[in-house]
Amino acid sequence: MHKHRWVRSKTWGTAALIALLTAGCYRPDTGGAGGTGGEGGGTGDDPLTGTDAQVCGAACSKLTVCGAELDQAGCKNDCLANAGLVSCFRQVESSCDFLAACVWGIVCGTGGIPNGSASCGDGQSCLISCSGNPSTSCGCACAGAVSQGSAMELYALAVCASVHCNYECSATTGDPSSCASCMDLECNAADNACN
């Protein structure tokens, strides 16, 4: 069992936070995955270019390749509904951490963008302490304390928790112990990438 565990976005409270942080999540066993090719966008780590649909498609594809369990169609639709997210994706390098930082920024504001010195594992420890806490500020403060180089790993954990540990890690039904147990069973790949 891993020492550090993360708590899912519902632990942080508001419905808007949940919708944005877990945009396009899916359970692999229920068949939500879409294709990842042909979405347009930039090359390498250049900022994404093209229509809003191309930018969102490319960002969602990249986030999936980087480890987040996202349904491409759902992620793209959620992205298109948020002009701030599209704008951020156009302004940053199309690397895993920068794209994930855009999502954290939309969800939490500038204080929740990973830009601190804490490791991803430290972020997990902090976030798990937020389990059962309906305040969005708890989890967002944890995310903001994590280093920029861990933005993607923390996002992948949030998505995994949303997909697999929704009840156990929820603000209303979860607690740190049950959330950690679920994450141990369901999110090994995301946990290993973080630690």
PyMOL commands that set and color helices and strands:
alter all, ss='L'
color gray80, all
select helices_A, chain A and resi 9-12+15-21+28-30+52-65+72-80+83-91+96-108+110-112+120-128+136-145+148-164+176-186+188-194
alter helices_A, ss='H'
color red, helices_A
deselect
rebuild
show_as cartoon
